[in-house]
Amino acid sequence: MPKQITDADRDLLGELGVDTAPEKSKKLSAREERIIAGFEEIERFVEDQGRLPQHGDDGDIFERLYAVRLDQLRDSKECREVLQSIDSRGLLDTEAKADLTVAEAEELTDEALLASLGVGTDLESDVTQLTHVRSRQEIKAAEEIAQRTPCQDFDDFKPIFAKVQHELETGIRQTLKYQDNAEINQGDLFIVEGQKVMVADMDEPFVSDYGRPDRRLRVVYDNATESDLLLRSLQRALNRDKASRRITTPDLGPLFSDTEEADDLRTGYIYVLRSNSDDPFISEHRSAIHKIGVTTGDVKKRVANAKKDPTYLLADVEIVASFKLSGINPRKLEALLQKFFSSARLEVELQDRFGIPVKPREWFLVPLGVIEETIEKIKEGTIEQFRYEPETATLTRS
């Protein structure tokens, strides 16, 4: 955390001639607001499409407008000065300018483009008069909705949404707060802007012009519309909506509670232990052998007498990780984790102090990082889409 400047510091800086008064934020003029708003529409196009807007008759009206506008912004010294500090992608760099002849540039003004489509307008060609540009607030409120079209095969999805609603009402499914930029997979269900959303299909992944991985989605909404958003666009919509939720699968729903107790009452801990046993096999693979368990009490007290208990391999243990649970059924979660890693269960037999053979069932040959990754998948509600591969010690998509 940055150290705060004290009065003594300010006095010293004053003696050195350093002005410590906070810099006042500059108020933008209406024209500067219009310039920025117009540039942000171009940035949004580039973010969604992964490329610069292009000139040409085969492009839609908005792409052609954005292409002309970008040319005008680049050619205006005033606009470049206004936008310099926010041009994180370097769109104003003339080297990035799309090929365009002088004649085309003169002909494809905003007014000429709209007129060629039979749309009357009184727009001025000056880029600072962007009267057709929506305010930034309007853009943020409508950018996703504007891309929706009627879902022609909604009859196939309608019973799915009805079933999901019934399962939410009966507690078979639950909703979890969406984590910023969390993973999105085909078949995932969300609530965004008060509507249920299903990721019906995903195209092959690609890398945008700016080196960012992305993919095109078919997203179906419960109001019988759909859109072909990019994955990053859906993530932005979920991030922007503070009330957005992920809808869990039926198998995972009961594990989670929608709200925590007022005093953040714990229902237990997931704990991960590492054995200090001197058994040759355990010693050789110590860093990858872990016990996964859940307790409603204190983890340290739970393992205090580990060396006397066959459950802990008759040796002291090290607590390498623990995760607080709140509003979660600890036994169900423990069963889920142990079932998920069952293919990597450590087969070992020990004798207790009475000579009775004991086979501990909670030890697994799984690296700690994979256990942590699995718990994150459970939080996200996507664990059913993965399986553990003992041969490679990794999670792979089912």
Residue, then its C-alpha position, 0 to 999 in steps of 0.5 A: m500500500p502506498k505510503q501517505i504523504t505527511d505534513a512534514d513531507r509536504d513542508l520538505l517538498g515545498e522547500l524544494g519547490v515541488d507543488t504538492a497540491p492535488e492536480k484538478s481533473k480537467k472538465l471536458s467540453a461538449r465537443e471533446e465528449r463527442i470526439i471521445a464518444g465517437f472514438e470509443e465506438i471505433e474501439r468497441f468495434v475493434e474489440d468485438q471484431g478483432r480488426l480495424p473497420q474497413h472501407g468498401d461496399d461489402g461492409d455494413i453502414f456502421e463499419r464504413l462510418y467507423a472507417v471514415r471517422l477513424d481517418q478523420l480522427r487521425d487527420s485532425k491534430e485537435c482530435r489526436e491531442v484529445l484522444q492521445s491519452i486513451d488510445s491504448r491500442g494505437l488506433l491513431d497511428t497512421e501506420a495502421k491505417a487501412d488502404l484507401t485512395v484519396a478519391e474514396a476518402e473524399e467520397l465516403t463521408d458520413e453524409a455520403l454513406l447514409a445518403s447512398l443508403g437512402v437515409g436522409t441526414d443533416l450531419e456535418s462531415d466535420v468529425t467534431q460534429l458527431t451528432h449521430v454518436r450516442s452518449r457513452q451511457e447509451i452505448k453501455a446500456a444498449e451495446e449487447i441488446a443492439q446485436r440481438t436477432p429473433c431466435q428462429d429455432f427457439d422452440d428447441f430452447k424454450p423447454i430448456f429454459a423452463k426446466v432451468q427455471h423449475e430447478l431454480e425454484t425447487g433448489i436443484r440448481q442455484t446461482l453464483k455471483y459471476q467472477d470477473n472474466a471467469e471461464i465460459n463454456q458451451g452449455d453454460l447458463f447465466i443471468v445477465e440484465g435480468q435475463k437467462v442466457m445460454v451459450a448454445d454454440m462456440d466456434e473455433p478459437f482464434v487470436s485477434d489482431y491484438g494478440r488476444p484469444d477469443r471465439r465467436l459464440r451463439v448466445v440464446y436468451d430466454n426472450a426468444t432472441e439470440s446474438d453472435l457475440l464474441l466470448r470477450s463481449l459476453q464476459r464484459a456484459l457479465n462483468r458490467d452487470k453487478a447482479s449477473r449470476r452463473i446458474t449451476t448444474p443440477d449436480l452442483g447446485p445444492l452445494f452452494s448457498d445464494t447468500e452467506e449468514a449475516d456474520d459470515l458463519r462458517t460451515g467448515y473448511i476444505y483442507v489439504l494435507r501432506s504426509n511427513s511419513d518416512d515410507p519410501f514411496i511417500s517420501e519419493h512422491r511427497s510433493a504430489i501425495h495429498k489428503i483431501g478432507v472437510t471438517t466443520g471444526d478447527v483444522k489444526k485440532r483435527v490433525a493434532n494426533a495424526k501420527k497415532d491415526p491410520t487415517y493420517l498414515l500414522a505420521d505427522v502431517e503438514i497443512v498445505a492449504s485450507f479453504k473456508l466454506s460458507g453456506i456450503n454443505p461440507r460433506k457433499l463437497e468432500a464426496l464430490l472432490q473425492k469422487f472426482f479424484s477417485s482415479a488417482r486414489l492412493e492404494v495403501e494399507l496400514q495396521d493400526r495399534f491393534g494390528i488391524p489392517v486399515k486402508p485410508r481412502e482420502w489420500f490422492l496422487v494429485p498435485l496441489g495446484v490441480i486441487e486448487e484449480t478443481i476447487e475454482k471450477i467447483k466455485e464457477g459451476t463448471i467442474e462437470q465439464f472436466r476430468y482428472e487425467p492421472e497420467t498427465a496430472t492435469l484437468t482436461r475437458s470431458 
